[in-house]
Amino acid sequence: MRTLITPGRLYARMSADFRRVCCERCTQCVLPVPYTAEDGTWQLGEMPGECERCAREIQQIVGRYQARYDLLDPFSPLVVARDMERRATRH
């Protein structure tokens, strides 16, 4: 089971990782904000198109974090419904 994390904390962790690996010449590449997708997983907003290297680094970071964390967004009805379903199936 993956660890639940709020969008703000997830963004802070991923952003710190991204800043460690983004290319030196980038001053405009910004990590997109995570959000709950319709399928109940999380993903990021629009990826930066200015720099292919940074976009690749972001994709690698997202892959690592998606394996570790589920997004806990108390304001998202998708997350609430999914969590309730998980609890109902645990016996």
Biopython code that builds the backbone (N, CA, C, O; Angstrom):
import numpy as np
from Bio.PDB.StructureBuilder import StructureBuilder

atoms = [
    (1, "MET", "N", (0.843, -1.183, 0.000)),
    (1, "MET", "CA", (0.000, 0.000, 0.000)),
    (1, "MET", "C", (0.890, 1.250, 0.000)),
    (1, "MET", "O", (1.895, 1.319, 0.709)),
    (2, "ARG", "N", (0.501, 2.210, -0.797)),
    (2, "ARG", "CA", (1.259, 3.459, -0.870)),
    (2, "ARG", "C", (0.852, 4.396, 0.269)),
    (2, "ARG", "O", (-0.242, 4.288, 0.823)),
    (3, "THR", "N", (1.739, 5.297, 0.596)),
    (3, "THR", "CA", (1.522, 6.275, 1.645)),
    (3, "THR", "C", (0.638, 7.406, 1.125)),
    (3, "THR", "O", (0.809, 7.874, -0.001)),
    (4, "LEU", "N", (-0.311, 7.839, 1.959)),
    (4, "LEU", "CA", (-1.149, 8.987, 1.597)),
    (4, "LEU", "C", (-0.376, 10.269, 1.883)),
    (4, "LEU", "O", (0.306, 10.380, 2.902)),
    (5, "ILE", "N", (-0.488, 11.227, 0.981)),
    (5, "ILE", "CA", (0.209, 12.494, 1.122)),
    (5, "ILE", "C", (-0.654, 13.604, 0.530)),
    (5, "ILE", "O", (-1.352, 13.388, -0.461)),
    (6, "THR", "N", (-0.609, 14.780, 1.129)),
    (6, "THR", "CA", (-1.396, 15.900, 0.608)),
    (6, "THR", "C", (-0.734, 16.454, -0.652)),
    (6, "THR", "O", (0.467, 16.270, -0.853)),
    (7, "PRO", "N", (-1.506, 17.129, -1.497)),
    (7, "PRO", "CA", (-0.928, 17.699, -2.716)),
    (7, "PRO", "C", (0.226, 18.660, -2.417)),
    (7, "PRO", "O", (1.225, 18.665, -3.137)),
    (8, "GLY", "N", (0.101, 19.463, -1.376)),
    (8, "GLY", "CA", (1.153, 20.428, -1.039)),
    (8, "GLY", "C", (2.460, 19.758, -0.649)),
    (8, "GLY", "O", (3.533, 20.171, -1.087)),
    (9, "ARG", "N", (2.366, 18.726, 0.173)),
    (9, "ARG", "CA", (3.584, 18.015, 0.594)),
    (9, "ARG", "C", (4.201, 17.248, -0.561)),
    (9, "ARG", "O", (5.422, 17.202, -0.706)),
    (10, "LEU", "N", (3.350, 16.646, -1.382)),
    (10, "LEU", "CA", (3.861, 15.936, -2.554)),
    (10, "LEU", "C", (4.592, 16.906, -3.475)),
    (10, "LEU", "O", (5.686, 16.613, -3.955)),
    (11, "TYR", "N", (3.982, 18.059, -3.718)),
    (11, "TYR", "CA", (4.610, 19.056, -4.586)),
    (11, "TYR", "C", (5.944, 19.524, -4.008)),
    (11, "TYR", "O", (6.921, 19.665, -4.743)),
    (12, "ALA", "N", (5.991, 19.763, -2.716)),
    (12, "ALA", "CA", (7.227, 20.226, -2.081)),
    (12, "ALA", "C", (8.342, 19.198, -2.240)),
    (12, "ALA", "O", (9.475, 19.558, -2.559)),
    (13, "ARG", "N", (8.035, 17.940, -2.025)),
    (13, "ARG", "CA", (9.057, 16.886, -2.161)),
    (13, "ARG", "C", (9.522, 16.737, -3.602)),
    (13, "ARG", "O", (10.720, 16.660, -3.874)),
    (14, "MET", "N", (8.564, 16.699, -4.523)),
    (14, "MET", "CA", (8.943, 16.540, -5.931)),
    (14, "MET", "C", (9.697, 17.763, -6.431)),
    (14, "MET", "O", (10.650, 17.634, -7.200)),
    (15, "SER", "N", (9.282, 18.939, -6.005)),
    (15, "SER", "CA", (9.942, 20.170, -6.430)),
    (15, "SER", "C", (11.382, 20.209, -5.943)),
    (15, "SER", "O", (12.270, 20.639, -6.679)),
    (16, "ALA", "N", (11.627, 19.766, -4.716)),
    (16, "ALA", "CA", (12.997, 19.725, -4.195)),
    (16, "ALA", "C", (13.844, 18.754, -5.017)),
    (16, "ALA", "O", (14.993, 19.057, -5.339)),
    (17, "ASP", "N", (13.287, 17.586, -5.359)),
    (17, "ASP", "CA", (14.011, 16.635, -6.207)),
    (17, "ASP", "C", (14.287, 17.234, -7.578)),
    (17, "ASP", "O", (15.383, 17.091, -8.120)),
    (18, "PHE", "N", (13.293, 17.901, -8.129)),
    (18, "PHE", "CA", (13.449, 18.490, -9.463)),
    (18, "PHE", "C", (14.535, 19.559, -9.474)),
    (18, "PHE", "O", (15.346, 19.604, -10.400)),
    (19, "ARG", "N", (14.562, 20.402, -8.483)),
    (19, "ARG", "CA", (15.577, 21.469, -8.432)),
    (19, "ARG", "C", (16.988, 20.895, -8.342)),
    (19, "ARG", "O", (17.938, 21.530, -8.800)),
    (20, "ARG", "N", (17.139, 19.712, -7.763)),
    (20, "ARG", "CA", (18.462, 19.081, -7.677)),
    (20, "ARG", "C", (18.948, 18.556, -9.023)),
    (20, "ARG", "O", (20.154, 18.440, -9.242)),
    (21, "VAL", "N", (18.017, 18.234, -9.933)),
    (21, "VAL", "CA", (18.420, 17.604, -11.194)),
    (21, "VAL", "C", (18.138, 18.437, -12.435)),
    (21, "VAL", "O", (18.584, 18.070, -13.522)),
    (22, "CYS", "N", (17.415, 19.545, -12.312)),
    (22, "CYS", "CA", (17.102, 20.323, -13.524)),
    (22, "CYS", "C", (18.385, 20.918, -14.094)),
    (22, "CYS", "O", (19.360, 21.143, -13.378)),
    (23, "CYS", "N", (18.357, 21.160, -15.362)),
    (23, "CYS", "CA", (19.577, 21.638, -16.005)),
    (23, "CYS", "C", (19.892, 23.085, -15.591)),
    (23, "CYS", "O", (18.999, 23.874, -15.282)),
    (24, "GLU", "N", (21.173, 23.393, -15.596)),
    (24, "GLU", "CA", (21.659, 24.684, -15.104)),
    (24, "GLU", "C", (21.094, 25.873, -15.877)),
    (24, "GLU", "O", (20.883, 26.946, -15.311)),
    (25, "ARG", "N", (20.856, 25.681, -17.137)),
    (25, "ARG", "CA", (20.427, 26.812, -17.955)),
    (25, "ARG", "C", (18.942, 27.122, -17.808)),
    (25, "ARG", "O", (18.462, 28.131, -18.326)),
    (26, "CYS", "N", (18.222, 26.266, -17.109)),
    (26, "CYS", "CA", (16.779, 26.476, -16.962)),
    (26, "CYS", "C", (16.479, 27.452, -15.839)),
    (26, "CYS", "O", (16.929, 27.295, -14.704)),
    (27, "THR", "N", (15.722, 28.442, -16.189)),
    (27, "THR", "CA", (15.231, 29.368, -15.177)),
    (27, "THR", "C", (13.705, 29.437, -15.230)),
    (27, "THR", "O", (13.068, 30.005, -14.342)),
    (28, "GLN", "N", (13.128, 28.851, -16.284)),
    (28, "GLN", "CA", (11.680, 28.942, -16.462)),
    (28, "GLN", "C", (10.950, 27.627, -16.251)),
    (28, "GLN", "O", (9.728, 27.627, -16.098)),
    (29, "CYS", "N", (11.661, 26.504, -16.238)),
    (29, "CYS", "CA", (10.995, 25.216, -16.049)),
    (29, "CYS", "C", (10.479, 25.122, -14.623)),
    (29, "CYS", "O", (11.217, 25.331, -13.660)),
    (30, "VAL", "N", (9.206, 24.806, -14.512)),
    (30, "VAL", "CA", (8.558, 24.705, -13.210)),
    (30, "VAL", "C", (7.827, 23.376, -13.155)),
    (30, "VAL", "O", (7.203, 22.959, -14.130)),
    (31, "LEU", "N", (7.908, 22.719, -12.020)),
    (31, "LEU", "CA", (7.195, 21.469, -11.829)),
    (31, "LEU", "C", (5.697, 21.752, -11.779)),
    (31, "LEU", "O", (5.265, 22.597, -10.995)),
    (32, "PRO", "N", (4.892, 21.067, -12.594)),
    (32, "PRO", "CA", (3.440, 21.270, -12.529)),
    (32, "PRO", "C", (2.865, 20.759, -11.203)),
    (32, "PRO", "O", (3.481, 19.932, -10.531)),
    (33, "VAL", "N", (1.706, 21.249, -10.843)),
    (33, "VAL", "CA", (1.047, 20.888, -9.582)),
    (33, "VAL", "C", (0.321, 19.544, -9.755)),
    (33, "VAL", "O", (-0.332, 19.325, -10.776)),
    (34, "PRO", "N", (0.432, 18.635, -8.755)),
    (34, "PRO", "CA", (-0.284, 17.354, -8.828)),
    (34, "PRO", "C", (-1.774, 17.529, -8.543)),
    (34, "PRO", "O", (-2.177, 18.404, -7.777)),
    (35, "TYR", "N", (-2.576, 16.681, -9.172)),
    (35, "TYR", "CA", (-4.015, 16.691, -8.922)),
    (35, "TYR", "C", (-4.553, 15.265, -9.069)),
    (35, "TYR", "O", (-3.903, 14.404, -9.662)),
    (36, "THR", "N", (-5.729, 15.034, -8.531)),
    (36, "THR", "CA", (-6.362, 13.720, -8.614)),
    (36, "THR", "C", (-7.001, 13.563, -9.983)),
    (36, "THR", "O", (-7.790, 14.403, -10.416)),
    (37, "ALA", "N", (-6.648, 12.476, -10.657)),
    (37, "ALA", "CA", (-7.193, 12.190, -11.985)),
    (37, "ALA", "C", (-8.529, 11.461, -11.850)),
    (37, "ALA", "O", (-8.884, 11.006, -10.763)),
    (38, "GLU", "N", (-9.258, 11.352, -12.941)),
    (38, "GLU", "CA", (-10.569, 10.704, -12.921)),
    (38, "GLU", "C", (-10.494, 9.235, -12.543)),
    (38, "GLU", "O", (-11.449, 8.694, -11.987)),
    (39, "ASP", "N", (-9.371, 8.576, -12.835)),
    (39, "ASP", "CA", (-9.248, 7.155, -12.507)),
    (39, "ASP", "C", (-8.832, 6.924, -11.059)),
    (39, "ASP", "O", (-8.611, 5.782, -10.656)),
    (40, "GLY", "N", (-8.722, 8.000, -10.268)),
    (40, "GLY", "CA", (-8.397, 7.881, -8.860)),
    (40, "GLY", "C", (-6.918, 7.981, -8.551)),
    (40, "GLY", "O", (-6.538, 8.080, -7.384)),
    (41, "THR", "N", (-6.074, 7.958, -9.573)),
    (41, "THR", "CA", (-4.645, 8.144, -9.361)),
    (41, "THR", "C", (-4.359, 9.637, -9.378)),
    (41, "THR", "O", (-5.285, 10.445, -9.446)),
    (42, "TRP", "N", (-3.104, 10.003, -9.318)),
    (42, "TRP", "CA", (-2.765, 11.418, -9.429)),
    (42, "TRP", "C", (-1.807, 11.595, -10.596)),
    (42, "TRP", "O", (-1.100, 10.676, -11.010)),
    (43, "GLN", "N", (-1.818, 12.795, -11.096)),
    (43, "GLN", "CA", (-0.913, 13.165, -12.182)),
    (43, "GLN", "C", (-0.594, 14.638, -12.056)),
    (43, "GLN", "O", (-1.118, 15.329, -11.183)),
    (44, "LEU", "N", (0.271, 15.110, -12.937)),
    (44, "LEU", "CA", (0.653, 16.518, -12.915)),
    (44, "LEU", "C", (-0.077, 17.281, -13.993)),
    (44, "LEU", "O", (-0.573, 16.709, -14.964)),
    (45, "GLY", "N", (-0.132, 18.583, -13.803)),
    (45, "GLY", "CA", (-0.685, 19.461, -14.824)),
    (45, "GLY", "C", (0.218, 19.459, -16.048)),
    (45, "GLY", "O", (1.078, 18.590, -16.189)),
    (46, "GLU", "N", (0.029, 20.408, -16.911)),
    (46, "GLU", "CA", (0.767, 20.473, -18.178)),
    (46, "GLU", "C", (2.277, 20.545, -17.946)),
    (46, "GLU", "O", (2.769, 21.353, -17.158)),
    (47, "MET", "N", (2.986, 19.684, -18.651)),
    (47, "MET", "CA", (4.447, 19.614, -18.536)),
    (47, "MET", "C", (5.086, 20.794, -19.273)),
    (47, "MET", "O", (4.551, 21.275, -20.272)),
    (48, "PRO", "N", (6.231, 21.254, -18.773)),
    (48, "PRO", "CA", (6.919, 22.346, -19.462)),
    (48, "PRO", "C", (7.406, 21.884, -20.831)),
    (48, "PRO", "O", (7.924, 20.776, -20.971)),
    (49, "GLY", "N", (7.240, 22.723, -21.825)),
    (49, "GLY", "CA", (7.661, 22.367, -23.177)),
    (49, "GLY", "C", (8.942, 23.050, -23.600)),
    (49, "GLY", "O", (9.447, 22.804, -24.696)),
    (50, "GLU", "N", (9.473, 23.907, -22.740)),
    (50, "GLU", "CA", (10.660, 24.674, -23.104)),
    (50, "GLU", "C", (11.921, 23.827, -23.127)),
    (50, "GLU", "O", (12.856, 24.139, -23.865)),
    (51, "CYS", "N", (11.968, 22.764, -22.337)),
    (51, "CYS", "CA", (13.205, 22.025, -22.167)),
    (51, "CYS", "C", (12.914, 20.526, -22.082)),
    (51, "CYS", "O", (12.284, 20.066, -21.130)),
    (52, "GLU", "N", (13.368, 19.777, -23.065)),
    (52, "GLU", "CA", (13.131, 18.339, -23.090)),
    (52, "GLU", "C", (13.828, 17.629, -21.936)),
    (52, "GLU", "O", (13.288, 16.673, -21.380)),
    (53, "ARG", "N", (15.007, 18.083, -21.577)),
    (53, "ARG", "CA", (15.746, 17.439, -20.487)),
    (53, "ARG", "C", (14.960, 17.542, -19.182)),
    (53, "ARG", "O", (14.815, 16.553, -18.464)),
    (54, "CYS", "N", (14.459, 18.721, -18.879)),
    (54, "CYS", "CA", (13.688, 18.893, -17.642)),
    (54, "CYS", "C", (12.394, 18.083, -17.688)),
    (54, "CYS", "O", (11.991, 17.508, -16.676)),
    (55, "ALA", "N", (11.745, 18.031, -18.835)),
    (55, "ALA", "CA", (10.517, 17.246, -18.965)),
    (55, "ALA", "C", (10.803, 15.772, -18.691)),
    (55, "ALA", "O", (10.001, 15.108, -18.035)),
    (56, "ARG", "N", (11.925, 15.249, -19.177)),
    (56, "ARG", "CA", (12.307, 13.858, -18.895)),
    (56, "ARG", "C", (12.575, 13.649, -17.409)),
    (56, "ARG", "O", (12.157, 12.645, -16.833)),
    (57, "GLU", "N", (13.265, 14.591, -16.795)),
    (57, "GLU", "CA", (13.554, 14.482, -15.360)),
    (57, "GLU", "C", (12.256, 14.467, -14.555)),
    (57, "GLU", "O", (12.115, 13.693, -13.609)),
    (58, "ILE", "N", (11.308, 15.327, -14.937)),
    (58, "ILE", "CA", (10.024, 15.377, -14.242)),
    (58, "ILE", "C", (9.297, 14.040, -14.384)),
    (58, "ILE", "O", (8.732, 13.540, -13.411)),
    (59, "GLN", "N", (9.307, 13.464, -15.570)),
    (59, "GLN", "CA", (8.641, 12.178, -15.778)),
    (59, "GLN", "C", (9.248, 11.092, -14.899)),
    (59, "GLN", "O", (8.523, 10.248, -14.371)),
    (60, "GLN", "N", (10.564, 11.101, -14.736)),
    (60, "GLN", "CA", (11.221, 10.116, -13.877)),
    (60, "GLN", "C", (10.841, 10.331, -12.409)),
    (60, "GLN", "O", (10.585, 9.370, -11.685)),
    (61, "ILE", "N", (10.806, 11.567, -11.984)),
    (61, "ILE", "CA", (10.413, 11.881, -10.607)),
    (61, "ILE", "C", (8.977, 11.436, -10.361)),
    (61, "ILE", "O", (8.681, 10.830, -9.331)),
    (62, "VAL", "N", (8.093, 11.729, -11.292)),
    (62, "VAL", "CA", (6.682, 11.348, -11.154)),
    (62, "VAL", "C", (6.565, 9.830, -11.042)),
    (62, "VAL", "O", (5.816, 9.332, -10.201)),
    (63, "GLY", "N", (7.280, 9.103, -11.861)),
    (63, "GLY", "CA", (7.234, 7.642, -11.805)),
    (63, "GLY", "C", (7.629, 7.110, -10.435)),
    (63, "GLY", "O", (6.980, 6.212, -9.900)),
    (64, "ARG", "N", (8.692, 7.667, -9.872)),
    (64, "ARG", "CA", (9.133, 7.235, -8.542)),
    (64, "ARG", "C", (8.090, 7.565, -7.475)),
    (64, "ARG", "O", (7.797, 6.743, -6.607)),
    (65, "TYR", "N", (7.543, 8.754, -7.546)),
    (65, "TYR", "CA", (6.589, 9.184, -6.526)),
    (65, "TYR", "C", (5.224, 8.521, -6.682)),
    (65, "TYR", "O", (4.543, 8.289, -5.683)),
    (66, "GLN", "N", (4.810, 8.214, -7.902)),
    (66, "GLN", "CA", (3.544, 7.507, -8.078)),
    (66, "GLN", "C", (3.618, 6.097, -7.495)),
    (66, "GLN", "O", (2.603, 5.553, -7.059)),
    (67, "ALA", "N", (4.799, 5.510, -7.484)),
    (67, "ALA", "CA", (4.972, 4.188, -6.892)),
    (67, "ALA", "C", (4.929, 4.247, -5.364)),
    (67, "ALA", "O", (4.627, 3.243, -4.718)),
    (68, "ARG", "N", (5.225, 5.399, -4.784)),
    (68, "ARG", "CA", (5.302, 5.543, -3.322)),
    (68, "ARG", "C", (4.060, 6.149, -2.684)),
    (68, "ARG", "O", (3.704, 5.792, -1.561)),
    (69, "TYR", "N", (3.392, 7.068, -3.391)),
    (69, "TYR", "CA", (2.361, 7.889, -2.758)),
    (69, "TYR", "C", (1.022, 7.871, -3.480)),
    (69, "TYR", "O", (0.952, 7.846, -4.709)),
    (70, "ASP", "N", (-0.034, 7.884, -2.681)),
    (70, "ASP", "CA", (-1.385, 8.183, -3.155)),
    (70, "ASP", "C", (-1.707, 9.584, -2.674)),
    (70, "ASP", "O", (-1.316, 9.975, -1.574)),
    (71, "LEU", "N", (-2.409, 10.328, -3.482)),
    (71, "LEU", "CA", (-2.734, 11.705, -3.138)),
    (71, "LEU", "C", (-3.922, 11.746, -2.188)),
    (71, "LEU", "O", (-4.976, 11.175, -2.470)),
    (72, "LEU", "N", (-3.747, 12.416, -1.079)),
    (72, "LEU", "CA", (-4.821, 12.611, -0.111)),
    (72, "LEU", "C", (-5.292, 14.047, -0.240)),
    (72, "LEU", "O", (-4.715, 14.963, 0.347)),
    (73, "ASP", "N", (-6.334, 14.226, -1.005)),
    (73, "ASP", "CA", (-6.903, 15.548, -1.212)),
    (73, "ASP", "C", (-8.314, 15.538, -0.635)),
    (73, "ASP", "O", (-9.244, 15.067, -1.291)),
    (74, "PRO", "N", (-8.485, 16.045, 0.568)),
    (74, "PRO", "CA", (-9.799, 15.965, 1.215)),
    (74, "PRO", "C", (-10.899, 16.714, 0.480)),
    (74, "PRO", "O", (-12.079, 16.544, 0.786)),
    (75, "PHE", "N", (-10.528, 17.529, -0.471)),
    (75, "PHE", "CA", (-11.523, 18.297, -1.212)),
    (75, "PHE", "C", (-11.907, 17.632, -2.526)),
    (75, "PHE", "O", (-12.770, 18.135, -3.247)),
    (76, "SER", "N", (-11.273, 16.505, -2.845)),
    (76, "SER", "CA", (-11.555, 15.809, -4.087)),
    (76, "SER", "C", (-12.568, 14.693, -3.849)),
    (76, "SER", "O", (-12.292, 13.778, -3.073)),
    (77, "PRO", "N", (-13.729, 14.746, -4.492)),
    (77, "PRO", "CA", (-14.719, 13.681, -4.303)),
    (77, "PRO", "C", (-14.208, 12.333, -4.800)),
    (77, "PRO", "O", (-14.651, 11.296, -4.307)),
    (78, "LEU", "N", (-13.284, 12.321, -5.765)),
    (78, "LEU", "CA", (-12.743, 11.069, -6.273)),
    (78, "LEU", "C", (-11.961, 10.338, -5.196)),
    (78, "LEU", "O", (-12.085, 9.121, -5.059)),
    (79, "VAL", "N", (-11.171, 11.054, -4.444)),
    (79, "VAL", "CA", (-10.368, 10.443, -3.397)),
    (79, "VAL", "C", (-11.250, 9.942, -2.273)),
    (79, "VAL", "O", (-11.041, 8.838, -1.770)),
    (80, "VAL", "N", (-12.221, 10.723, -1.873)),
    (80, "VAL", "CA", (-13.123, 10.326, -0.801)),
    (80, "VAL", "C", (-13.855, 9.046, -1.186)),
    (80, "VAL", "O", (-13.942, 8.122, -0.378)),
    (81, "ALA", "N", (-14.376, 8.977, -2.387)),
    (81, "ALA", "CA", (-15.105, 7.789, -2.840)),
    (81, "ALA", "C", (-14.184, 6.582, -2.904)),
    (81, "ALA", "O", (-14.580, 5.490, -2.496)),
    (82, "ARG", "N", (-12.974, 6.747, -3.402)),
    (82, "ARG", "CA", (-12.027, 5.643, -3.509)),
    (82, "ARG", "C", (-11.637, 5.138, -2.119)),
    (82, "ARG", "O", (-11.575, 3.929, -1.898)),
    (83, "ASP", "N", (-11.376, 6.042, -1.193)),
    (83, "ASP", "CA", (-10.993, 5.638, 0.159)),
    (83, "ASP", "C", (-12.135, 4.910, 0.857)),
    (83, "ASP", "O", (-11.905, 3.943, 1.583)),
    (84, "MET", "N", (-13.344, 5.363, 0.643)),
    (84, "MET", "CA", (-14.493, 4.697, 1.254)),
    (84, "MET", "C", (-14.649, 3.294, 0.669)),
    (84, "MET", "O", (-14.980, 2.352, 1.389)),
    (85, "GLU", "N", (-14.415, 3.156, -0.617)),
    (85, "GLU", "CA", (-14.513, 1.847, -1.265)),
    (85, "GLU", "C", (-13.442, 0.900, -0.726)),
    (85, "GLU", "O", (-13.720, -0.273, -0.478)),
    (86, "ARG", "N", (-12.230, 1.400, -0.545)),
    (86, "ARG", "CA", (-11.157, 0.570, 0.002)),
    (86, "ARG", "C", (-11.502, 0.080, 1.408)),
    (86, "ARG", "O", (-11.292, -1.088, 1.738)),
    (87, "ARG", "N", (-12.027, 0.975, 2.223)),
    (87, "ARG", "CA", (-12.382, 0.597, 3.596)),
    (87, "ARG", "C", (-13.486, -0.458, 3.591)),
    (87, "ARG", "O", (-13.473, -1.373, 4.415)),
    (88, "ALA", "N", (-14.439, -0.335, 2.670)),
    (88, "ALA", "CA", (-15.559, -1.271, 2.617)),
    (88, "ALA", "C", (-15.100, -2.660, 2.191)),
    (88, "ALA", "O", (-15.721, -3.650, 2.579)),
    (89, "THR", "N", (-14.035, -2.763, 1.407)),
    (89, "THR", "CA", (-13.577, -4.054, 0.919)),
    (89, "THR", "C", (-12.618, -4.735, 1.877)),
    (89, "THR", "O", (-12.301, -5.909, 1.687)),
    (90, "ARG", "N", (-12.143, -4.033, 2.906)),
    (90, "ARG", "CA", (-11.251, -4.635, 3.905)),
    (90, "ARG", "C", (-12.093, -5.320, 4.971)),
    (90, "ARG", "O", (-12.876, -4.670, 5.664)),
    (91, "HIS", "N", (-11.939, -6.577, 5.095)),
    (91, "HIS", "CA", (-12.684, -7.318, 6.140)),
    (91, "HIS", "C", (-11.756, -8.175, 6.921)),
    (91, "HIS", "O", (-12.185, -8.872, 7.840)),
]
sb = StructureBuilder()
sb.init_structure("model")
sb.init_model(0)
sb.init_chain("A")
sb.init_seg("    ")
for serial, (resi, resn, name, xyz) in enumerate(atoms, 1):
    if name == "N":
        sb.init_residue(resn, " ", resi, " ")
    sb.init_atom(name, np.array(xyz, "f"), 0.0, 1.0, " ", f" {name:<3s}", serial, name[0])
structure = sb.get_structure()
